[in-house]
Amino acid sequence: MIRITSTIAIDDGAISESFIRASGPGGQNVNKLATAVQIRVDLHRAGLPEDVRARLEKLARRQLTKDGVLVITAQRHRTQQRNREDARARLIAMIRRAAVPPVHRRPTAPTAGSKRRRLDTKVRRGALKKLRGAKPGCD
């Protein structure tokens, strides 16, 4: 089990890791070793609460397959272990972001004072622009 928050954990059976060849830093190792890590998480088997899973699917649209599998690829580092830690950290961060419910916005109306200030400003700007008009006798 991977613990995400005090109430959310992912079942290890829902996660699979595979190692692939990475592009980027590594010198000759890039050609010889599979240092990049690809983590695949089956969201249906992960044991996440329904609302968290729905927000996670929305957050990770590009990284989600049609089957509901989240794919995270990490290849920033030169070693398998560091890429593995990076991929898991990114997975945990993404799920923690999805675990926070959005704050619902309450629509509000502008106050009478703000309406009055806005209209006063418009009147002042109009008067200022009127002063810029053509002067008489300067044809």
Buried (B, 14 or more C-beta within 10 A) or exposed (E): EBEBEEEBBBBEEBBEEEBEBBEEEBEEBBEEBBBBBBBBBBBEBBBBEEEBBEBBBEBBEEBBEEEBBBEBBBBEBBEBEBBBBBBBEBBBEBBEEBBEEEEEEEEEEEEEEEEEEEEEEEEEEEEEEEEEEEEEEEE
